[in-house]
Amino acid sequence: MSGRKIFNTIIGIIAAITVLASMYVGLTKPYLARSAGGGGWNNDNSVTQIKARGYIRIGVYGDLPPYGWVNSKGKRVGFDLRLARKLAKNLGVKPRFTQLTGNNRVDALNSNKVDLVLANFTETPERAKVVDFAYPYMKVSTGVVSPKKAPITSEKQLRGKNLILLKGSTAENYFANRPGIKLLRFDSETQQFNAMKNKRGAALADDNSYLYAWIRKNPQYVVGIRSIGPHQFIAPAVKKGNKFLLKWTNQQIDQLTKTGFFREDYRIELKPYFGKGIIPSDILIK
């Protein structure tokens, strides 16, 4: 047999083995075969793949008490973290957390770094175009916090002044279209609250629910504007088009609401921060 014929025979054998291997993977592990060219996992089979791998990747905050932060013992805790662990348990897998900021929650889903975002994620029409939101579990609106010695109680008082806020937040979306207010944008919750303490702005705008919690530990400040702009909802989010994980998450949120999980979560994680001025119906959907 000539050298060329031997070479062609070897190439034919390798090609046949490759085809057979691909067929085997496609038949025995379809979620791997489908995801090979899709950035790590397949939307149509996401719940099956999560169960097969044994863990769910959840994007959370790491510096936002009482929703998601790291305590003195190095453990991730908070309202959203308790929910995250409950969802993972109900799915029969372990949670793996990725710390996010307000500005990279959408990117984390679109780049397949996480399966689910539970990072105090407010549903807006703009965000709903690029991710899929599940049923909400909290309601919220934008509030404005300022020093007690120089309280800001109306939007008019902000004109000509610096207003501190978080990049990618609903507060930024609202105030970006308001005239005469100078916006100072920051990448993380820690940075924006440090800027407030360092007097870089006359006030800070963020979701009112955790402004209430923040002033409990910082009593020299007051939420002078308790609600401004539209009332909105906080919900889990999945990658756009991930209909199976979305359906499963909706079922879980509905069931957890009916069984009182969120009220218990509120009692354990939020009530100690909010005090008597806030009641569960101010925050929870039902």
Backbone bond lengths (Angstrom), bond angles and torsions (degrees), N, CA, C in turn:
res aa  C-N    CA-C-N  psi(-1)  N-CA   C-N-CA  omega(-1)  CA-C   N-CA-C  phi
1 M - - - 1.460 - - 1.538 108.24 -
2 S 1.349 116.06 134.54 1.464 120.13 -177.11 1.518 110.19 -72.72
3 G 1.340 114.82 163.41 1.459 120.31 178.90 1.514 111.85 -59.84
4 R 1.356 118.32 -40.07 1.458 121.23 -178.95 1.520 110.80 -64.43
5 K 1.371 117.17 -42.00 1.464 120.13 179.50 1.533 111.21 -64.03
6 I 1.342 116.54 -39.47 1.466 120.11 178.12 1.520 110.31 -62.45
7 F 1.336 115.20 -43.89 1.465 120.08 179.66 1.522 110.85 -61.19
8 N 1.336 117.18 -45.89 1.468 120.89 -179.72 1.524 111.63 -63.68
9 T 1.339 116.65 -36.82 1.467 120.68 179.02 1.524 110.84 -64.72
10 I 1.340 115.72 -43.73 1.477 120.37 179.54 1.520 110.47 -62.40
11 I 1.339 117.04 -44.03 1.468 121.38 179.60 1.527 110.20 -61.53
12 G 1.353 116.92 -40.95 1.463 120.89 179.29 1.519 111.84 -63.24
13 I 1.341 116.56 -40.73 1.468 120.70 179.48 1.521 110.50 -64.79
14 I 1.352 116.84 -43.72 1.482 120.81 179.56 1.520 110.45 -61.89
15 A 1.341 116.91 -42.21 1.465 120.55 -179.94 1.518 111.14 -63.54
16 A 1.339 116.48 -40.47 1.464 120.20 -179.95 1.524 111.10 -65.23
17 I 1.336 115.51 -41.38 1.467 119.20 178.98 1.517 110.46 -63.14
18 T 1.342 116.52 -40.80 1.469 120.91 179.96 1.517 111.57 -61.92
19 V 1.337 116.20 -44.33 1.462 120.84 179.26 1.516 110.93 -62.64
20 L 1.339 117.03 -45.47 1.465 121.07 -179.22 1.534 110.76 -63.24
21 A 1.339 116.33 -40.82 1.471 119.64 179.24 1.512 111.11 -64.07
22 S 1.335 116.31 -40.53 1.465 119.78 179.20 1.516 111.21 -65.02
23 M 1.344 116.34 -39.56 1.461 120.25 178.18 1.516 110.70 -64.35
24 Y 1.335 116.67 -38.67 1.465 120.19 -179.33 1.526 110.88 -64.44
25 V 1.342 116.03 -46.07 1.458 119.90 178.93 1.515 110.49 -62.77
26 G 1.320 117.35 -41.56 1.457 120.90 -179.01 1.511 112.64 -63.78
27 L 1.340 116.56 -32.70 1.461 120.00 -178.08 1.526 111.99 -84.78
28 T 1.332 117.16 -38.25 1.459 119.63 -173.11 1.508 113.91 -95.47
29 K 1.348 117.00 -27.88 1.462 120.73 -179.47 1.522 109.50 -137.99
30 P 1.343 117.03 69.96 1.455 120.47 -173.90 1.515 113.45 -60.74
31 Y 1.344 118.12 -30.73 1.456 118.62 -177.90 1.522 111.39 -67.25
32 L 1.369 117.05 -29.47 1.461 119.93 176.90 1.518 110.69 -74.98
33 A 1.326 116.74 -42.12 1.457 120.27 -178.71 1.521 110.95 -62.43
34 R 1.330 117.09 -43.63 1.454 120.24 -177.50 1.514 112.11 -70.91
35 S 1.336 117.11 -30.25 1.458 119.13 -174.56 1.523 112.86 -86.71
36 A 1.328 117.19 -6.43 1.452 119.78 -173.49 1.517 112.67 -57.70
37 G 1.328 117.63 -35.89 1.445 120.16 179.67 1.500 112.81 -109.50
38 G 1.338 118.98 15.38 1.458 121.27 -172.45 1.505 114.49 -118.62
39 G 1.333 117.95 25.26 1.447 119.29 172.64 1.508 114.40 81.46
40 G 1.344 119.54 17.00 1.452 119.81 171.92 1.505 115.58 119.35
41 W 1.340 119.26 -26.21 1.468 119.71 176.56 1.507 108.76 -163.31
42 N 1.334 115.78 160.86 1.455 121.16 -173.76 1.519 110.51 -107.74
43 N 1.326 116.22 129.76 1.455 120.73 -176.71 1.521 112.72 -58.93
44 D 1.345 118.00 -39.70 1.452 121.32 -174.51 1.524 112.66 -71.91
45 N 1.308 117.33 -12.34 1.459 119.44 -176.97 1.522 110.82 -134.51
46 S 1.324 117.26 28.81 1.453 120.60 -170.21 1.521 113.05 -65.62
47 V 1.321 118.58 -41.99 1.463 120.33 -178.76 1.525 110.12 -63.98
48 T 1.320 117.17 -42.44 1.460 121.45 177.34 1.518 111.15 -60.76
49 Q 1.333 116.52 -42.54 1.459 119.06 -178.65 1.523 111.53 -68.89
50 I 1.316 117.46 -39.60 1.466 120.62 178.40 1.532 109.90 -60.34
51 K 1.322 116.59 -44.31 1.467 119.83 177.98 1.522 111.20 -63.21
52 A 1.348 116.41 -38.93 1.462 120.11 -178.52 1.528 111.62 -66.83
53 R 1.324 116.09 -38.50 1.473 118.47 -178.90 1.530 112.59 -79.09
54 G 1.360 116.24 -21.08 1.459 119.95 174.24 1.507 115.80 90.02
55 Y 1.315 118.85 5.31 1.464 120.84 177.73 1.525 109.31 -154.50
56 I 1.342 115.09 154.78 1.453 121.86 176.10 1.522 108.33 -116.93
57 R 1.324 116.87 134.14 1.464 122.69 -177.90 1.534 108.59 -91.15
58 I 1.310 116.07 117.96 1.457 120.96 -174.50 1.522 109.76 -121.19
59 G 1.327 116.03 126.48 1.452 121.37 176.97 1.520 110.39 -86.21
60 V 1.326 116.81 128.41 1.466 122.44 -175.44 1.525 109.65 -137.40
61 Y 1.323 115.39 165.77 1.462 121.11 170.05 1.523 109.81 -81.73
62 G 1.333 115.44 155.51 1.459 119.79 177.31 1.513 113.43 -123.48
63 D 1.348 116.29 0.11 1.464 119.16 -176.12 1.528 112.04 -140.77
64 L 1.331 115.99 32.05 1.458 119.31 -176.09 1.530 112.00 -130.48
65 P 1.337 117.98 76.92 1.465 119.08 172.12 1.529 109.92 -65.46
66 P 1.303 119.74 142.77 1.470 128.28 3.60 1.528 113.57 -98.06
67 Y 1.331 117.97 20.48 1.470 120.83 -174.40 1.517 113.55 -93.19
68 G 1.322 117.08 -44.19 1.450 120.24 178.73 1.514 110.39 -161.76
69 W 1.329 117.13 115.48 1.463 120.55 178.27 1.517 108.85 -160.20
70 V 1.328 116.25 173.74 1.458 122.64 179.84 1.520 107.94 -105.78
71 N 1.351 116.18 122.73 1.461 119.56 -176.50 1.531 111.51 -81.43
72 S 1.324 116.36 -177.39 1.467 121.67 -175.52 1.526 112.89 -64.91
73 K 1.333 116.28 -18.62 1.465 120.84 178.75 1.529 112.25 -93.51
74 G 1.343 116.44 3.43 1.458 120.65 178.22 1.515 114.24 83.48
75 K 1.328 117.53 11.21 1.458 121.19 -179.59 1.525 110.92 -97.54
76 R 1.329 116.02 139.84 1.458 120.94 175.21 1.528 108.96 -76.54
77 V 1.310 116.23 124.94 1.463 121.08 -176.19 1.522 109.43 -137.59
78 G 1.341 115.60 171.20 1.451 121.39 176.40 1.521 112.23 128.26
79 F 1.317 115.50 174.03 1.465 122.88 -177.31 1.521 111.38 -58.26
80 D 1.337 117.33 -49.40 1.467 120.61 -179.46 1.523 112.44 -68.97
81 L 1.334 116.51 -32.49 1.467 119.80 179.70 1.517 111.30 -70.05
82 R 1.307 117.03 -38.00 1.472 120.05 177.03 1.521 110.14 -64.47
83 L 1.330 116.54 -39.66 1.462 120.77 175.58 1.521 110.82 -65.00
84 A 1.314 117.56 -42.52 1.465 121.80 -179.37 1.532 111.33 -59.71
85 R 1.310 116.05 -44.92 1.471 119.72 -179.18 1.534 111.11 -67.77
86 K 1.321 116.78 -34.39 1.460 120.42 177.74 1.528 110.45 -66.55
87 L 1.318 117.91 -43.13 1.468 121.11 179.15 1.528 110.70 -63.81
88 A 1.331 116.98 -42.73 1.464 120.12 178.89 1.526 110.85 -62.36
89 K 1.320 116.44 -42.66 1.471 120.65 178.89 1.523 110.68 -61.90
90 N 1.329 117.12 -43.31 1.461 120.24 -179.12 1.523 112.07 -67.30
91 L 1.321 116.65 -26.33 1.464 120.43 177.17 1.523 111.58 -83.36
92 G 1.329 116.36 -13.73 1.463 120.55 179.57 1.509 113.48 82.53
93 V 1.343 116.86 26.80 1.458 120.97 179.86 1.530 108.63 -133.44
94 K 1.329 115.60 175.59 1.455 121.07 176.55 1.531 109.65 -97.87
95 P 1.337 117.47 149.49 1.455 119.51 176.29 1.523 111.63 -85.82
96 R 1.326 115.81 142.21 1.468 121.39 169.90 1.523 106.76 -123.71
97 F 1.331 115.73 122.02 1.454 120.15 -171.81 1.521 112.42 -98.70
98 T 1.325 114.76 140.20 1.459 122.60 171.87 1.518 107.67 -120.27
99 Q 1.328 116.88 125.57 1.458 120.03 -178.27 1.527 110.07 -78.72
100 L 1.324 115.15 130.12 1.459 121.44 -177.55 1.524 110.48 -119.64
101 T 1.332 114.32 167.49 1.457 121.35 170.23 1.525 107.69 -116.40
102 G 1.325 116.05 171.19 1.457 118.71 179.43 1.515 113.15 -61.45
103 N 1.325 116.79 -23.01 1.458 120.84 -173.39 1.522 114.28 -93.26
104 N 1.348 118.70 -9.39 1.467 118.61 -177.04 1.524 113.96 -122.69
105 R 1.322 117.89 16.28 1.460 120.60 -179.21 1.530 111.98 -66.49
106 V 1.317 116.81 -43.51 1.463 120.47 178.88 1.523 110.42 -66.02
107 D 1.332 117.31 -45.81 1.466 121.47 -179.11 1.526 111.61 -60.78
108 A 1.326 117.09 -36.76 1.467 120.12 -179.74 1.519 111.42 -62.45
109 L 1.330 117.55 -36.61 1.464 121.09 176.21 1.525 111.58 -73.11
110 N 1.319 116.80 -47.38 1.465 120.91 -175.35 1.519 112.80 -66.84
111 S 1.325 117.47 -26.96 1.463 121.05 178.79 1.528 112.27 -94.64
112 N 1.348 116.26 8.74 1.469 122.06 177.64 1.529 113.98 61.76
113 K 1.326 117.20 27.49 1.459 120.00 175.26 1.527 111.18 -78.16
114 V 1.333 116.69 -26.24 1.463 121.32 177.91 1.525 108.92 -136.76
115 D 1.317 115.75 157.29 1.462 121.72 175.94 1.524 111.30 -90.47
116 L 1.338 115.28 -32.00 1.460 121.44 -171.61 1.522 108.59 -145.25
117 V 1.330 116.95 140.61 1.457 121.32 175.08 1.524 109.43 -110.38
118 L 1.327 115.48 124.77 1.470 123.06 173.28 1.524 106.57 -129.16
119 A 1.323 115.65 72.76 1.459 121.53 -174.60 1.517 109.74 -133.41
120 N 1.346 115.61 58.13 1.458 121.09 178.31 1.523 110.00 46.85
121 F 1.332 115.23 50.86 1.467 123.34 -169.90 1.533 109.54 -90.45
122 T 1.336 116.11 108.93 1.457 121.01 -179.92 1.522 110.44 -81.43
123 E 1.318 116.09 130.41 1.460 121.04 179.47 1.526 109.81 -77.78
124 T 1.335 115.34 126.53 1.465 121.30 175.64 1.528 108.13 -132.11
125 P 1.336 118.22 158.22 1.477 120.20 178.08 1.532 112.45 -57.68
126 E 1.338 116.66 -36.56 1.469 120.08 -179.15 1.527 110.65 -67.32
127 R 1.319 117.45 -44.98 1.459 120.83 -179.93 1.522 111.79 -68.34
128 A 1.332 116.68 -34.33 1.472 120.59 -179.02 1.528 112.25 -66.32
129 K 1.328 116.93 -13.53 1.464 120.07 176.46 1.521 111.75 -78.65
130 V 1.323 117.03 -20.85 1.471 119.80 -173.18 1.529 113.25 -120.12
131 V 1.336 119.29 -13.14 1.465 122.44 172.82 1.524 107.83 -136.40
132 D 1.318 116.69 166.22 1.464 121.28 175.48 1.523 109.57 -106.89
133 F 1.324 116.17 123.46 1.456 121.51 178.16 1.524 110.33 -93.21
134 A 1.324 115.71 138.12 1.457 121.69 173.53 1.530 108.59 -83.56
135 Y 1.334 116.35 -174.08 1.460 120.45 177.69 1.531 109.39 -59.54
136 P 1.318 118.20 139.71 1.467 120.41 179.46 1.519 111.82 -74.75
137 Y 1.327 115.46 158.63 1.459 120.85 176.85 1.525 112.32 -127.67
138 M 1.342 117.11 -6.32 1.458 121.17 177.80 1.519 110.16 -142.95
139 K 1.320 115.93 157.12 1.460 121.39 174.16 1.524 108.82 -120.31
140 V 1.320 115.70 150.40 1.449 119.14 -172.10 1.516 109.58 -158.74
141 S 1.322 115.97 160.37 1.458 121.70 168.80 1.517 107.85 -145.20
142 T 1.300 117.36 167.42 1.452 121.55 -178.57 1.528 110.53 -75.79
143 G 1.322 116.04 136.45 1.455 122.29 174.44 1.518 109.76 -122.86
144 V 1.312 116.07 168.16 1.467 121.15 -179.62 1.524 108.49 -131.32
145 V 1.337 115.55 124.93 1.455 121.54 179.68 1.525 109.54 -108.23
146 S 1.329 116.43 145.85 1.460 121.56 -177.64 1.533 108.71 -152.68
147 P 1.318 117.64 166.64 1.473 119.89 178.59 1.530 111.52 -64.87
148 K 1.317 116.14 143.64 1.468 120.04 177.86 1.532 111.56 -61.41
149 K 1.335 115.91 -30.10 1.460 120.07 -178.63 1.534 112.32 -75.44
150 A 1.334 116.37 -18.64 1.468 120.26 178.81 1.528 108.71 -142.51
151 P 1.333 116.90 65.29 1.479 120.24 -172.38 1.525 113.12 -69.15
152 I 1.322 113.80 140.81 1.468 122.11 172.68 1.523 106.84 -102.76
153 T 1.327 116.65 116.50 1.465 120.17 -176.03 1.528 112.87 -117.77
154 S 1.327 117.17 -0.67 1.468 119.93 178.27 1.525 109.22 -150.54
155 E 1.315 115.94 155.67 1.467 120.64 179.03 1.526 111.09 -62.36
156 K 1.304 116.78 -32.96 1.454 121.16 -179.04 1.526 111.51 -58.30
157 Q 1.328 117.17 -35.16 1.460 121.75 -179.62 1.538 112.44 -67.91
158 L 1.325 117.79 -18.34 1.457 121.31 -178.28 1.528 113.12 -81.79
159 R 1.298 117.23 -16.48 1.471 120.28 -176.10 1.524 110.81 -63.58
160 G 1.325 113.97 128.34 1.457 120.84 -177.63 1.508 114.21 84.22
161 K 1.329 117.46 0.70 1.468 121.90 -178.11 1.526 110.76 -113.99
162 N 1.332 114.68 162.56 1.458 120.87 176.45 1.531 110.13 -83.23
163 L 1.330 115.87 130.27 1.465 122.29 176.75 1.521 108.34 -116.94
164 I 1.318 116.41 123.06 1.464 123.08 -178.67 1.521 109.28 -87.04
165 L 1.338 116.29 136.27 1.468 119.90 176.03 1.522 110.88 -157.59
166 L 1.315 115.06 173.15 1.464 123.23 -175.19 1.517 110.61 -96.88
167 K 1.327 116.08 134.68 1.464 120.08 175.97 1.528 110.69 -60.02
168 G 1.314 116.49 135.42 1.454 120.96 177.52 1.511 114.73 79.13
169 S 1.319 117.98 6.93 1.464 121.21 -177.90 1.516 111.23 -89.43
170 T 1.333 115.56 164.41 1.462 119.55 176.20 1.529 110.60 -67.56
171 A 1.327 116.56 -28.70 1.465 119.74 175.91 1.522 110.28 -63.19
172 E 1.335 116.71 -41.95 1.467 119.74 178.06 1.525 110.33 -63.66
173 N 1.323 116.81 -43.08 1.466 120.31 180.00 1.523 111.49 -59.87
174 Y 1.326 116.20 -38.25 1.463 119.35 -178.44 1.527 111.35 -73.67
175 F 1.326 116.99 -51.18 1.460 119.78 -172.77 1.531 113.25 -76.92
176 A 1.328 117.79 -15.40 1.467 119.83 177.32 1.519 111.64 -62.01
177 N 1.329 117.03 -24.37 1.462 121.26 -178.13 1.525 113.05 -103.62
178 R 1.340 116.90 8.79 1.459 120.50 179.97 1.528 109.78 -98.32
179 P 1.300 118.72 132.83 1.471 121.03 -173.23 1.525 113.28 -77.01
180 G 1.338 114.55 146.70 1.459 120.98 168.93 1.508 117.10 79.20
181 I 1.338 118.82 7.10 1.459 121.82 -178.39 1.531 109.04 -110.35
182 K 1.321 116.65 129.36 1.461 121.72 -179.84 1.529 109.18 -89.21
183 L 1.314 116.36 120.24 1.465 120.78 -174.80 1.523 111.34 -98.18
184 L 1.331 115.98 129.02 1.456 122.63 172.64 1.523 107.54 -108.65
185 R 1.329 117.20 111.89 1.462 122.11 -173.67 1.529 110.99 -100.38
186 F 1.345 115.54 139.66 1.457 121.03 -179.55 1.526 110.27 -130.11
187 D 1.347 115.24 157.79 1.465 120.96 -173.88 1.523 113.85 -83.82
188 S 1.318 118.17 -22.99 1.465 119.69 -175.55 1.518 110.70 -140.34
189 E 1.339 114.78 162.22 1.457 120.80 177.59 1.533 110.61 -60.94
190 T 1.324 115.96 -43.04 1.459 120.03 -179.75 1.525 111.04 -58.52
191 Q 1.322 116.82 -45.69 1.460 120.94 -178.68 1.524 111.73 -63.01
192 Q 1.330 116.22 -42.79 1.466 116.88 -176.38 1.532 112.13 -69.69
193 F 1.332 117.62 -38.51 1.459 119.37 179.35 1.534 111.62 -71.50
194 N 1.336 117.29 -32.72 1.461 120.09 173.62 1.525 110.91 -64.72
195 A 1.330 115.92 -38.18 1.460 120.03 177.28 1.526 110.82 -63.09
196 M 1.322 116.31 -37.61 1.458 120.40 177.63 1.526 110.53 -63.98
197 K 1.324 116.42 -45.49 1.463 121.07 -179.82 1.524 111.80 -65.52
198 N 1.333 116.18 -29.62 1.461 121.11 179.30 1.530 112.65 -87.42
199 K 1.323 116.10 9.19 1.465 123.36 173.99 1.533 113.49 61.22
200 R 1.323 115.41 37.48 1.456 119.44 178.63 1.520 111.89 -83.22
201 G 1.321 116.81 -11.67 1.453 121.02 177.66 1.509 110.67 -143.89
202 A 1.331 114.93 161.42 1.467 119.88 177.62 1.514 111.52 -76.19
203 A 1.338 116.49 -22.41 1.461 121.04 -177.21 1.518 109.37 -161.42
204 L 1.338 114.89 169.84 1.466 122.22 178.18 1.517 108.17 -133.19
205 A 1.326 116.44 134.02 1.464 121.94 179.73 1.523 110.27 -112.09
206 D 1.340 115.45 133.80 1.464 120.85 178.26 1.525 107.60 -163.94
207 D 1.333 116.73 -178.14 1.461 119.60 177.35 1.525 109.45 -58.91
208 N 1.328 116.24 130.18 1.464 119.08 -173.42 1.527 113.05 -63.67
209 S 1.329 117.78 -27.57 1.466 120.09 -176.68 1.517 111.73 -60.99
210 Y 1.342 118.67 -42.67 1.461 116.14 179.19 1.515 114.01 -92.39
211 L 1.322 117.92 -7.26 1.460 118.74 166.65 1.529 109.92 -68.11
212 Y 1.351 116.17 -38.08 1.462 120.05 176.06 1.529 110.55 -59.23
213 A 1.335 115.66 -40.65 1.462 119.60 179.83 1.523 110.77 -69.84
214 W 1.323 117.27 -38.74 1.462 121.18 -176.56 1.522 112.00 -65.02
215 I 1.333 117.63 -41.18 1.471 119.46 -177.61 1.526 112.20 -71.31
216 R 1.328 117.39 -17.97 1.470 119.14 175.60 1.527 109.92 -63.83
217 K 1.341 116.42 -34.51 1.465 120.59 178.39 1.527 111.64 -94.76
218 N 1.308 116.32 -9.15 1.462 121.33 -179.60 1.533 108.75 -131.72
219 P 1.336 116.54 70.67 1.466 121.04 -171.10 1.527 114.93 -67.81
220 Q 1.337 117.39 -6.31 1.458 119.50 177.60 1.532 111.90 -79.91
221 Y 1.338 115.13 -0.03 1.469 121.21 178.76 1.530 109.79 -116.84
222 V 1.323 115.89 160.91 1.456 121.63 -179.80 1.527 109.57 -140.15
223 V 1.330 116.20 144.67 1.465 120.41 173.39 1.526 106.27 -84.08
224 G 1.309 116.05 88.18 1.460 121.72 -175.82 1.514 113.50 -72.05
225 I 1.344 116.13 -31.21 1.466 121.74 173.48 1.520 106.22 -114.39
226 R 1.303 117.53 105.17 1.465 121.66 -174.54 1.524 112.53 -77.22
227 S 1.311 117.38 -27.81 1.469 120.58 -179.46 1.520 109.61 -155.25
228 I 1.341 115.44 128.08 1.454 121.38 177.64 1.526 108.09 -145.10
229 G 1.303 116.72 141.92 1.458 119.84 -176.58 1.517 111.71 81.19
230 P 1.327 117.11 -171.93 1.472 120.42 -175.12 1.529 112.48 -73.31
231 H 1.338 115.74 149.81 1.465 120.96 170.62 1.527 108.27 -75.75
232 Q 1.327 116.33 136.25 1.457 120.53 -175.68 1.515 110.83 -135.16
233 F 1.339 115.39 178.66 1.456 120.66 -173.87 1.521 110.73 -127.14
234 I 1.331 114.91 147.25 1.458 122.53 176.86 1.525 108.43 -103.54
235 A 1.333 115.89 133.27 1.461 120.25 -173.56 1.526 110.87 -148.84
236 P 1.341 117.54 158.78 1.463 120.30 170.19 1.528 109.27 -66.90
237 A 1.317 116.84 155.34 1.466 121.12 177.56 1.521 110.23 -134.87
238 V 1.344 114.93 144.98 1.459 122.02 175.68 1.529 108.19 -127.01
239 K 1.307 115.85 170.16 1.463 120.07 179.50 1.529 110.10 -62.05
240 K 1.311 116.43 143.45 1.457 121.90 -179.41 1.531 110.83 -55.61
241 G 1.329 115.76 127.45 1.461 120.93 179.13 1.508 114.97 89.49
242 N 1.318 118.43 -2.33 1.468 121.61 -179.50 1.534 109.07 -82.50
243 K 1.322 115.19 70.74 1.463 121.27 -168.00 1.524 114.04 -67.96
244 F 1.335 117.90 -30.00 1.456 119.02 -178.07 1.531 111.54 -74.26
245 L 1.322 116.87 -43.66 1.461 119.27 176.28 1.525 110.46 -67.45
246 L 1.320 117.08 -35.42 1.464 120.85 177.50 1.528 110.53 -63.03
247 K 1.325 116.71 -45.70 1.462 120.47 179.66 1.524 110.85 -62.26
248 W 1.332 116.89 -43.94 1.464 120.22 179.96 1.525 110.78 -63.06
249 T 1.337 117.02 -43.21 1.454 121.18 180.00 1.526 111.34 -63.63
250 N 1.327 117.05 -41.55 1.466 120.78 176.44 1.522 111.66 -58.76
251 Q 1.319 116.09 -43.56 1.464 120.65 178.80 1.530 110.60 -61.55
252 Q 1.328 115.81 -40.30 1.460 120.32 -179.38 1.530 111.53 -67.51
253 I 1.329 117.48 -45.51 1.459 120.69 -179.92 1.524 110.37 -61.55
254 D 1.317 116.27 -41.52 1.465 120.93 178.67 1.525 110.77 -62.36
255 Q 1.333 116.47 -45.93 1.464 120.84 -178.65 1.528 111.31 -67.58
256 L 1.321 117.31 -42.59 1.465 120.87 -179.45 1.523 111.45 -65.52
257 T 1.321 116.81 -33.34 1.464 120.44 176.50 1.526 110.35 -66.17
258 K 1.319 116.10 -45.08 1.465 121.04 -178.03 1.522 112.42 -65.95
259 T 1.316 116.92 -34.30 1.465 120.21 -176.79 1.531 113.11 -88.34
260 G 1.324 117.63 0.28 1.457 121.05 175.93 1.518 115.33 84.11
261 F 1.345 117.33 14.59 1.465 119.24 -178.95 1.525 111.68 -59.62
262 F 1.322 117.97 -43.60 1.463 120.30 -175.11 1.524 112.55 -68.19
263 R 1.318 117.02 -33.82 1.460 119.12 175.77 1.532 110.32 -66.00
264 E 1.321 116.69 -39.14 1.452 120.40 177.14 1.529 110.57 -67.79
265 D 1.321 116.48 -40.81 1.456 121.61 176.98 1.525 109.94 -60.33
266 Y 1.334 116.13 -41.60 1.463 121.17 177.22 1.528 110.74 -61.35
267 R 1.334 116.37 -46.55 1.464 121.07 -177.72 1.524 111.05 -59.97
268 I 1.332 116.36 -41.22 1.461 120.60 -175.57 1.525 112.02 -79.67
269 E 1.320 117.41 -45.25 1.460 121.00 -169.12 1.529 115.06 -100.31
270 L 1.326 118.25 -33.60 1.464 120.26 -172.00 1.525 114.16 -101.72
271 K 1.320 116.94 -41.66 1.464 120.63 -174.89 1.532 112.87 -55.09
272 P 1.348 119.09 -42.46 1.470 118.38 178.93 1.529 113.31 -60.68
273 Y 1.328 117.58 -24.37 1.461 121.53 -178.91 1.522 112.24 -90.06
274 F 1.327 116.35 -34.93 1.455 120.01 -175.08 1.531 113.01 -83.50
275 G 1.321 116.94 -32.44 1.446 119.84 -176.88 1.522 111.76 75.44
276 K 1.342 116.45 -159.10 1.457 121.47 -173.83 1.529 113.73 -82.35
277 G 1.321 116.79 -13.00 1.463 119.24 -176.94 1.511 114.24 -72.39
278 I 1.330 116.98 -17.69 1.460 122.40 -178.22 1.525 108.53 -122.83
279 I 1.328 117.04 139.55 1.462 122.10 177.35 1.523 109.10 -118.61
280 P 1.349 118.49 160.76 1.461 120.50 -175.46 1.528 114.25 -52.94
281 S 1.313 117.92 -38.98 1.467 120.39 -177.81 1.524 112.69 -66.76
282 D 1.351 117.90 -15.67 1.461 121.12 174.87 1.522 111.03 -71.44
283 I 1.330 115.70 -24.76 1.462 121.07 -170.62 1.527 112.35 -115.80
284 L 1.339 116.63 -46.75 1.460 121.19 -173.86 1.522 112.34 -80.00
285 I 1.334 115.77 153.96 1.460 121.28 -178.93 1.519 110.73 -68.04
286 K 1.330 117.15 -45.17 1.466 120.93 -178.48 1.514 109.48 -130.19
